[in-house]
Amino acid sequence: MDGHPCTAQTAVVEGVAYYRIPYGSLGGDHCNDCASPHGGLHHPGCDLEQCPRCLGQAISCGCRWASDAPDPGLDEFLLAAESSKARRA
């Protein structure tokens, strides 16, 4: 990555648009995975991005992003609940 933040301000997760969470809530001057600067948005697929819906780790939380392929075997009960701190767009 080039050290510039991603420009997509929102992400569609479980069919709802949410404001993405900028890097830096845990400190540091840039993301160690995608190199986004403090206050910038992570790049798609970054290991450190938080899910804007459940606030878990985006790559493993179980929430379905619009870019995810359909999963006919998904157990709906395993999905994390929407966080009360989630910011819908």
BAVEXNU-870752 format. One record per residue: x, y negated, z negated of N, C-alpha, C, O, CB in turn; chain; residue in one letter; residue number from 0. Coordinates in Angstrom, 1 decimal. Each point is the difference from the previous one (the first is absolute). Glycine has a CB too. Layout:
N
+--------+--------+--------+--------+--------+--------+--------+--------+--------+--------+--------+--------+--------+--------+--------+-------+------+------+
|    nc1 |    nc2 |    nc3 |   cac1 |   cac2 |   cac3 |    cc1 |    cc2 |    cc3 |    oc1 |    oc2 |    oc3 |   cbc1 |   cbc2 |   cbc3 | chain | resn | resi |
+--------+--------+--------+--------+--------+--------+--------+--------+--------+--------+--------+--------+--------+--------+--------+-------+------+------+
|      X |      Y |      Z |      X |      Y |      Z |      X |      Y |      Z |      X |      Y |      Z |      X |      Y |      Z |     A |    a |  NUM |
...
+--------+--------+--------+--------+--------+--------+--------+--------+--------+--------+--------+--------+--------+--------+--------+-------+------+------+
***
This chain:
89
+--------+--------+--------+--------+--------+--------+--------+--------+--------+--------+--------+--------+--------+--------+--------+-------+------+------+
|    nc1 |    nc2 |    nc3 |   cac1 |   cac2 |   cac3 |    cc1 |    cc2 |    cc3 |    oc1 |    oc2 |    oc3 |   cbc1 |   cbc2 |   cbc3 | chain | resn | resi |
+--------+--------+--------+--------+--------+--------+--------+--------+--------+--------+--------+--------+--------+--------+--------+-------+------+------+
|    0.8 |    1.2 |    0.0 |   -0.8 |   -1.2 |    0.0 |    0.9 |   -1.2 |    0.0 |    1.2 |    0.0 |   -0.3 |   -3.1 |    1.2 |   -0.9 |     A |    m |    0 |
|    1.3 |   -2.4 |    1.5 |    0.8 |   -1.2 |    0.3 |    0.0 |   -1.0 |   -1.2 |    0.6 |   -1.1 |    0.2 |   -1.1 |    1.5 |    2.2 |     A |    d |    1 |
|   -0.1 |   -0.1 |   -3.5 |   -0.1 |   -0.9 |   -1.1 |   -1.1 |   -1.0 |    0.1 |   -0.1 |   -0.9 |   -0.9 |    2.5 |    1.2 |    0.7 |     A |    g |    2 |
|   -3.2 |   -0.2 |    1.2 |   -1.2 |   -0.9 |    0.1 |   -1.2 |    0.8 |   -0.5 |   -0.1 |    1.2 |    0.2 |    1.1 |   -2.4 |    1.8 |     A |    h |    3 |
|   -2.0 |    0.5 |   -2.6 |   -1.2 |    0.7 |   -0.5 |   -0.9 |    0.4 |    1.1 |    0.0 |   -0.6 |    1.1 |    0.2 |   -0.7 |   -3.2 |     A |    p |    4 |
|   -1.0 |    2.2 |    1.9 |   -1.1 |    0.4 |    0.9 |   -1.0 |   -1.1 |    0.0 |   -0.2 |   -0.8 |   -0.9 |    0.5 |    3.3 |    0.5 |     A |    c |    5 |
|   -1.0 |   -2.7 |    1.6 |   -0.9 |   -1.1 |    0.1 |   -1.5 |    0.4 |   -0.2 |   -0.8 |   -0.9 |   -0.1 |    2.4 |   -0.2 |    1.6 |     A |    t |    6 |
|   -1.9 |    2.3 |   -1.6 |   -1.4 |    0.5 |   -0.1 |   -0.4 |   -0.3 |   -1.5 |    0.5 |    0.6 |   -0.9 |   -0.3 |    1.2 |    2.7 |     A |    a |    7 |
|   -1.1 |   -2.7 |   -2.0 |   -0.5 |   -0.5 |   -1.3 |   -0.9 |    1.0 |   -0.7 |   -0.1 |    0.0 |   -1.2 |    0.4 |   -2.3 |    2.0 |     A |    q |    8 |
|   -1.1 |    3.0 |    0.0 |   -1.0 |    0.9 |   -0.5 |    0.2 |    1.4 |    0.5 |    0.7 |    0.3 |    1.0 |   -2.3 |   -2.2 |   -1.1 |     A |    t |    9 |
|    1.0 |    2.9 |   -0.6 |    0.1 |    1.4 |    0.4 |   -1.4 |    0.5 |   -0.2 |   -0.7 |   -0.3 |   -1.0 |    3.1 |    0.6 |    0.4 |     A |    a |   10 |
|   -2.9 |    0.6 |    1.5 |   -1.3 |    0.6 |   -0.2 |    0.2 |    1.4 |   -0.6 |    0.7 |    0.8 |    0.6 |   -1.7 |   -2.0 |    1.4 |     A |    v |   11 |
|    0.5 |    1.3 |   -3.2 |    0.1 |    1.3 |   -0.8 |   -1.4 |    0.4 |   -0.4 |   -0.8 |   -0.7 |   -0.5 |    3.1 |    0.1 |   -0.3 |     A |    v |   12 |
|   -2.6 |    1.9 |    1.2 |   -1.3 |    0.6 |   -0.3 |   -1.1 |   -0.9 |    0.6 |   -1.1 |   -0.1 |   -0.6 |    2.0 |    1.1 |   -1.5 |     A |    e |   13 |
|   -0.6 |   -1.6 |    3.3 |   -1.0 |   -0.8 |    0.7 |   -0.2 |   -1.4 |   -0.5 |   -0.9 |   -0.7 |    0.5 |   -0.2 |    2.8 |    0.0 |     A |    g |   14 |
|    1.9 |   -2.6 |   -1.4 |   -0.2 |   -1.3 |   -0.6 |    1.4 |   -0.7 |    0.2 |    1.0 |    0.5 |   -0.2 |   -2.8 |    0.3 |   -1.5 |     A |    v |   15 |
|    1.7 |   -2.1 |    2.1 |    1.2 |   -0.8 |    0.1 |    0.4 |   -0.6 |   -1.3 |   -0.8 |   -0.5 |   -0.8 |    0.2 |   -0.1 |    3.1 |     A |    a |   16 |
|    1.9 |    0.8 |   -2.6 |    0.6 |   -0.5 |   -1.3 |    1.2 |   -0.9 |    0.3 |    0.7 |    0.2 |    1.0 |   -1.5 |    1.9 |   -2.2 |     A |    y |   17 |
|    1.1 |   -3.0 |    0.4 |    1.2 |   -0.8 |    0.1 |    1.2 |    0.9 |   -0.5 |   -0.1 |    0.6 |   -1.1 |   -1.1 |   -2.8 |    0.7 |     A |    y |   18 |
|    2.2 |    2.3 |    1.2 |    1.2 |    0.8 |   -0.4 |    0.8 |   -0.7 |   -1.1 |   -0.1 |   -1.2 |   -0.2 |    0.2 |    2.1 |    2.5 |     A |    r |   19 |
|    0.6 |   -0.1 |   -3.1 |    0.7 |   -0.4 |   -1.1 |    1.5 |   -0.4 |    0.4 |    0.7 |    0.9 |    0.5 |   -2.2 |    0.5 |   -2.1 |     A |    i |   20 |
|    1.9 |   -2.6 |    1.3 |    1.4 |   -0.4 |    0.4 |    1.1 |    0.7 |   -0.9 |   -0.3 |    0.4 |   -1.1 |   -0.6 |   -2.6 |    1.9 |     A |    p |   21 |
|    2.0 |    2.4 |   -0.2 |    1.2 |    0.5 |   -0.7 |    0.4 |   -0.9 |   -1.1 |   -0.1 |   -1.3 |    0.2 |    0.9 |    2.6 |    1.8 |     A |    y |   22 |
|   -0.4 |   -0.8 |   -3.2 |    0.6 |   -0.9 |   -1.0 |   -0.7 |    0.1 |   -1.3 |    0.5 |   -0.7 |   -1.0 |    0.2 |   -0.8 |    2.8 |     A |    g |   23 |
|   -1.7 |    2.2 |   -2.0 |   -0.7 |    0.1 |   -1.3 |    0.9 |    0.6 |   -1.0 |   -0.2 |   -0.2 |   -1.2 |   -2.0 |    0.3 |    2.3 |     A |    s |   24 |
|    3.2 |    0.7 |   -0.7 |    0.9 |    0.6 |   -0.9 |    1.4 |   -0.6 |    0.0 |    1.0 |    0.5 |   -0.6 |   -2.2 |    1.6 |    0.9 |     A |    l |   25 |
|    1.4 |   -3.2 |    0.4 |    1.2 |   -0.7 |    0.1 |    0.9 |    0.4 |    1.2 |   -0.5 |    0.8 |    0.8 |    0.4 |   -1.0 |   -3.3 |     A |    g |   26 |
|    1.2 |   -0.4 |    2.6 |    0.9 |    0.3 |    1.1 |   -0.1 |   -1.0 |    1.1 |   -1.1 |   -0.7 |    0.2 |    1.0 |    3.1 |   -0.7 |     A |    g |   27 |
|    1.1 |   -2.6 |    1.3 |    0.0 |   -1.0 |    1.1 |   -0.5 |    0.5 |    1.3 |   -0.4 |   -0.7 |    0.9 |    2.2 |   -0.5 |   -2.1 |     A |    d |   28 |
|   -1.8 |    2.6 |    1.4 |   -0.5 |    0.6 |    1.2 |   -0.3 |    1.4 |   -0.3 |    0.5 |    0.7 |   -0.9 |    0.8 |   -2.2 |    2.4 |     A |    h |   29 |
|   -2.2 |    2.1 |   -0.7 |   -0.4 |    1.4 |   -0.2 |    1.1 |    0.9 |    0.5 |    0.6 |   -0.2 |    1.0 |   -3.0 |   -0.4 |   -0.6 |     A |    c |   30 |
|    2.7 |    1.6 |   -1.2 |    1.1 |    0.9 |    0.3 |   -0.3 |    1.0 |    1.1 |    0.9 |    0.7 |    0.5 |   -0.1 |   -1.0 |   -2.8 |     A |    n |   31 |
|   -2.1 |    0.4 |    2.7 |   -0.4 |    0.9 |    1.0 |   -0.2 |   -0.7 |    1.4 |    0.6 |    0.4 |    1.0 |   -1.7 |    1.0 |   -2.8 |     A |    d |   32 |
|    0.3 |   -2.5 |    1.8 |   -0.3 |   -0.6 |    1.3 |    0.7 |   -1.4 |    0.2 |   -0.1 |   -0.6 |    1.0 |   -2.1 |    1.8 |   -1.0 |     A |    c |   33 |
|    2.9 |   -1.7 |   -1.0 |    0.8 |   -1.2 |    0.0 |   -0.9 |   -1.3 |    0.0 |    0.6 |   -1.1 |    0.2 |    1.2 |    2.4 |    1.0 |     A |    a |   34 |
|   -3.1 |   -1.1 |   -1.5 |   -0.8 |   -1.2 |    0.0 |    0.5 |   -0.9 |   -1.2 |    0.3 |    0.5 |   -1.1 |   -2.3 |    0.8 |    2.1 |     A |    s |   35 |
|    2.0 |   -2.6 |   -0.8 |    0.5 |   -0.9 |   -1.1 |   -1.0 |   -0.1 |   -1.1 |   -1.2 |    0.3 |    0.2 |    2.5 |   -1.6 |    1.5 |     A |    p |   36 |
|   -0.9 |    0.8 |   -2.9 |   -0.8 |   -0.2 |   -1.1 |   -1.2 |   -0.9 |    0.4 |    0.2 |   -1.0 |    0.6 |    1.8 |    1.2 |   -2.2 |     A |    h |   37 |
|   -3.2 |    0.2 |    1.3 |   -1.2 |   -0.7 |    0.4 |   -0.5 |    0.3 |    1.4 |   -1.1 |   -0.4 |    0.4 |    1.9 |   -1.4 |   -1.8 |     A |    g |   38 |
|   -0.1 |    2.6 |    2.2 |   -0.4 |    0.4 |    1.3 |   -0.8 |    1.3 |    0.0 |    0.0 |    0.7 |   -1.0 |    2.0 |   -1.9 |    2.0 |     A |    g |   39 |
|   -2.6 |    1.6 |    0.1 |   -0.8 |    1.2 |    0.1 |    0.9 |    1.1 |    0.5 |    0.8 |   -0.2 |    0.9 |   -2.9 |   -1.1 |   -0.6 |     A |    l |   40 |
|    1.9 |    2.5 |   -0.9 |    0.7 |    1.2 |    0.5 |   -0.3 |    0.3 |    1.4 |   -1.1 |   -0.3 |    0.5 |    1.1 |    1.2 |   -2.8 |     A |    h |   41 |
|    0.9 |   -0.1 |    3.0 |   -0.3 |    0.4 |    1.3 |   -0.7 |    1.4 |    0.0 |    0.1 |    0.7 |   -1.0 |    2.0 |   -1.9 |    1.8 |     A |    h |   42 |
|   -2.9 |    1.5 |    0.2 |   -0.7 |    1.3 |    0.0 |    0.9 |    1.2 |   -0.3 |    1.1 |    0.1 |    0.6 |   -2.7 |   -1.1 |    1.1 |     A |    p |   43 |
|    1.1 |    1.8 |   -2.5 |    0.7 |    1.2 |   -0.4 |    1.0 |   -0.1 |   -1.1 |    0.7 |    0.9 |   -0.4 |   -1.0 |   -0.2 |    2.7 |     A |    g |   44 |
|    0.5 |   -2.0 |   -2.9 |    0.9 |   -0.2 |   -1.0 |   -0.3 |    0.9 |   -1.3 |   -1.2 |    0.0 |   -0.4 |    1.6 |   -2.4 |    1.3 |     A |    c |   45 |
|    0.6 |    3.0 |   -1.4 |   -0.2 |    0.9 |   -1.2 |   -0.4 |   -0.8 |   -1.2 |   -0.6 |    0.6 |   -1.0 |    2.3 |    0.9 |    1.9 |     A |    d |   46 |
|   -1.5 |   -2.8 |   -1.0 |   -0.2 |   -0.8 |   -1.2 |   -1.3 |   -0.8 |    0.0 |   -0.3 |   -0.7 |   -0.9 |    2.8 |    0.6 |    0.6 |     A |    l |   47 |
|   -3.2 |    0.1 |    1.4 |   -1.2 |   -0.8 |    0.1 |   -1.1 |    0.6 |   -0.9 |   -0.2 |    1.2 |    0.0 |    0.8 |   -1.9 |    2.3 |     A |    e |   48 |
|   -1.3 |   -0.2 |   -3.0 |   -1.2 |    0.4 |   -0.8 |   -1.2 |    0.0 |    0.9 |   -0.2 |   -0.8 |    0.9 |    1.3 |   -0.2 |   -3.0 |     A |    q |   49 |
|   -2.0 |    2.0 |    1.8 |   -1.3 |    0.0 |    0.7 |   -0.8 |   -1.2 |   -0.5 |   -0.1 |   -0.1 |   -1.2 |    0.2 |    2.7 |    1.5 |     A |    c |   50 |
|   -0.7 |   -3.4 |    0.6 |   -0.7 |   -1.1 |   -0.5 |   -1.4 |    0.4 |   -0.5 |   -0.7 |   -0.9 |   -0.6 |    1.9 |   -0.5 |    2.3 |     A |    p |   51 |
|   -1.6 |    2.6 |   -1.6 |   -1.3 |    0.5 |   -0.5 |    0.1 |    0.6 |   -1.4 |   -0.7 |   -0.4 |   -0.9 |    0.0 |    0.9 |    3.2 |     A |    r |   52 |
|    1.7 |    0.4 |   -2.5 |    0.1 |    0.7 |   -1.3 |    1.2 |   -0.5 |   -0.8 |    0.1 |    0.3 |   -1.2 |   -1.3 |    1.7 |    2.2 |     A |    c |   53 |
|    2.1 |   -2.7 |   -0.4 |    1.2 |   -0.5 |   -0.5 |    1.1 |    1.1 |   -0.3 |    1.0 |   -0.3 |   -0.7 |   -2.4 |   -1.5 |   -0.3 |     A |    l |   54 |
|    1.1 |    3.0 |    1.5 |    1.0 |    1.1 |   -0.1 |    1.0 |   -0.2 |    1.1 |    0.0 |   -1.0 |    0.8 |   -1.7 |    2.5 |   -1.8 |     A |    g |   55 |
|    2.6 |   -0.6 |    1.2 |    1.0 |    0.0 |    1.0 |   -0.7 |    0.3 |    1.3 |   -0.6 |    1.1 |    0.2 |    2.5 |   -0.4 |   -1.7 |     A |    q |   56 |
|   -1.8 |   -1.6 |    2.5 |   -0.8 |    0.1 |    1.2 |    0.2 |    1.3 |    0.8 |   -0.9 |    0.6 |    0.6 |    1.0 |   -3.0 |   -0.5 |     A |    a |   57 |
|    1.1 |    2.9 |   -0.1 |    0.3 |    1.2 |    0.9 |   -0.5 |    1.3 |   -0.7 |    0.0 |    1.0 |    0.7 |    2.0 |   -2.2 |    0.2 |     A |    i |   58 |
|   -2.4 |    1.2 |   -2.2 |   -0.4 |    1.2 |   -0.6 |   -1.3 |   -0.1 |   -0.9 |   -0.3 |    0.9 |   -0.7 |    2.7 |   -0.3 |    0.7 |     A |    s |   59 |
|   -3.1 |   -1.7 |    0.1 |   -1.1 |   -0.2 |   -0.9 |   -1.3 |    0.8 |    0.4 |   -0.8 |    0.3 |   -0.8 |    1.7 |   -2.6 |    0.3 |     A |    c |   60 |
|   -1.0 |    2.7 |    1.8 |   -1.1 |    0.7 |    0.5 |   -1.1 |   -0.9 |    0.6 |   -0.9 |    0.6 |    0.7 |    1.4 |    1.0 |   -2.4 |     A |    g |   61 |
|   -0.4 |   -2.9 |    1.6 |   -1.0 |   -0.9 |    0.7 |    0.3 |    0.1 |    1.5 |    1.1 |    0.1 |    0.4 |   -1.3 |   -1.6 |   -2.5 |     A |    c |   62 |
|   -0.9 |    1.4 |    2.9 |    0.2 |    0.1 |    1.4 |    0.1 |   -1.4 |    0.6 |   -1.0 |   -0.8 |   -0.1 |   -0.3 |    3.0 |    0.1 |     A |    r |   63 |
|    2.4 |   -2.5 |    0.7 |    0.2 |   -1.3 |    0.7 |   -0.5 |    0.2 |    1.4 |   -0.1 |    1.1 |    0.5 |    2.1 |   -1.7 |   -1.9 |     A |    w |   64 |
|   -2.4 |   -0.5 |    2.0 |   -0.6 |    0.1 |    1.3 |    1.0 |    0.6 |    1.0 |   -0.5 |    0.6 |    1.0 |   -0.8 |   -2.6 |   -1.5 |     A |    a |   65 |
|    2.5 |    1.9 |    0.3 |    1.0 |    0.6 |    0.9 |    0.2 |    1.5 |   -0.2 |    0.7 |    0.7 |    0.7 |    0.5 |   -2.9 |   -0.7 |     A |    s |   66 |
|   -1.7 |    2.8 |   -1.1 |    0.1 |    1.4 |   -0.3 |   -0.8 |    0.9 |    0.9 |   -1.1 |   -0.4 |    0.4 |    1.6 |   -0.2 |   -2.8 |     A |    d |   67 |
|    0.0 |    1.7 |    2.8 |   -0.8 |    1.0 |    0.8 |   -1.1 |    0.6 |   -0.9 |    0.2 |    0.1 |   -1.2 |    1.8 |    0.4 |    2.6 |     A |    a |   68 |
|   -3.1 |   -0.2 |   -0.9 |   -1.1 |    0.6 |   -0.8 |    0.5 |    1.4 |   -0.6 |    0.8 |    0.7 |    0.6 |   -2.5 |   -1.8 |    0.9 |     A |    p |   69 |
|    1.2 |    1.3 |   -2.7 |    0.4 |    1.3 |   -0.7 |   -1.3 |    0.7 |   -0.4 |   -0.6 |   -0.3 |   -1.0 |    2.8 |   -0.8 |    0.1 |     A |    d |   70 |
|   -2.6 |    2.1 |    1.7 |   -1.3 |    0.6 |   -0.3 |    0.0 |    0.8 |   -1.3 |   -1.0 |    0.4 |   -0.5 |    0.6 |   -0.3 |    3.0 |     A |    p |   71 |
|    1.6 |    0.3 |   -3.0 |    0.1 |    0.7 |   -1.2 |    0.1 |   -0.8 |   -1.2 |    0.3 |    0.6 |   -1.1 |    0.8 |    1.2 |    2.4 |     A |    g |   72 |
|   -1.2 |   -3.1 |   -1.2 |    0.2 |   -0.9 |   -1.2 |   -1.1 |    0.2 |   -1.0 |   -1.2 |    0.0 |    0.4 |    2.4 |   -1.7 |    1.1 |     A |    l |   73 |
|   -0.9 |    1.9 |   -2.7 |   -0.9 |    0.1 |   -1.1 |   -0.3 |   -1.4 |   -0.5 |    0.9 |   -0.7 |   -0.6 |   -0.1 |    3.0 |   -0.1 |     A |    d |   74 |
|   -2.0 |   -2.8 |    0.9 |   -0.4 |   -1.4 |   -0.4 |    0.2 |   -0.3 |   -1.5 |    0.3 |   -1.1 |   -0.3 |   -1.9 |    1.1 |    2.2 |     A |    e |   75 |
|    1.6 |    1.0 |   -2.7 |    0.1 |   -0.1 |   -1.4 |    1.5 |   -0.3 |   -0.5 |    0.2 |   -0.4 |   -1.1 |   -2.2 |    1.9 |    0.8 |     A |    f |   76 |
|    2.9 |   -1.3 |    1.3 |    1.4 |   -0.2 |   -0.4 |    0.4 |   -1.5 |    0.3 |    1.1 |   -0.4 |   -0.4 |   -0.6 |    2.8 |    0.9 |     A |    l |   77 |
|   -1.3 |   -3.1 |    0.2 |    0.3 |   -1.4 |    0.3 |    0.1 |   -0.8 |   -1.3 |   -0.9 |    0.1 |   -0.9 |   -0.2 |    0.1 |    3.2 |     A |    l |   78 |
|    2.1 |   -1.1 |   -2.4 |    0.1 |   -0.9 |   -1.1 |   -1.2 |   -1.0 |    0.0 |   -0.4 |   -0.4 |    1.1 |    2.9 |    0.7 |   -1.2 |     A |    a |   79 |
|   -2.9 |   -0.7 |   -1.0 |   -1.1 |   -1.1 |    0.0 |    0.6 |   -1.3 |    0.3 |    1.2 |   -0.3 |   -0.2 |   -2.4 |    1.6 |   -1.5 |     A |    a |   80 |
|    0.3 |   -2.2 |    2.2 |    0.4 |   -1.3 |    0.3 |    0.4 |   -0.7 |   -1.3 |   -0.7 |    0.0 |   -0.9 |   -0.8 |   -0.1 |    3.0 |     A |    e |   81 |
|    2.7 |   -0.6 |   -2.1 |    0.4 |   -0.7 |   -1.2 |   -0.8 |   -1.2 |   -0.2 |   -0.5 |   -0.7 |    0.9 |    2.8 |    1.5 |   -0.6 |     A |    s |   82 |
|   -2.6 |   -1.2 |   -1.6 |   -0.7 |   -1.2 |   -0.3 |    0.8 |   -1.2 |    0.5 |   -0.6 |   -1.1 |    0.0 |   -0.6 |    2.2 |   -2.0 |     A |    s |   83 |
|    2.5 |   -1.0 |    2.2 |    0.8 |   -1.1 |    0.4 |    0.2 |    0.0 |    1.5 |    0.7 |   -0.9 |    0.5 |    0.5 |    1.1 |   -2.6 |     A |    k |   84 |
|   -1.8 |    0.7 |    2.9 |    0.1 |    0.0 |    1.4 |   -0.7 |   -1.3 |    0.6 |   -1.0 |   -0.5 |   -0.6 |    1.0 |    3.0 |    0.7 |     A |    a |   85 |
|    0.6 |   -3.1 |    0.9 |   -0.5 |   -1.3 |    0.6 |   -0.5 |    0.3 |    1.4 |    0.8 |    0.2 |    0.9 |    0.8 |   -1.6 |   -2.3 |     A |    r |   86 |
|   -2.9 |    1.5 |    1.5 |   -0.6 |    0.2 |    1.3 |    0.1 |   -1.3 |    0.9 |   -0.1 |   -1.1 |   -0.5 |   -1.5 |    2.8 |   -0.5 |     A |    r |   87 |
|    1.8 |   -1.5 |    2.2 |    0.2 |   -1.1 |    1.0 |   -1.3 |   -0.5 |    0.4 |   -0.1 |   -1.0 |    0.8 |    2.3 |    1.9 |    0.0 |     A |    a |   88 |
+--------+--------+--------+--------+--------+--------+--------+--------+--------+--------+--------+--------+--------+--------+--------+-------+------+------+
***
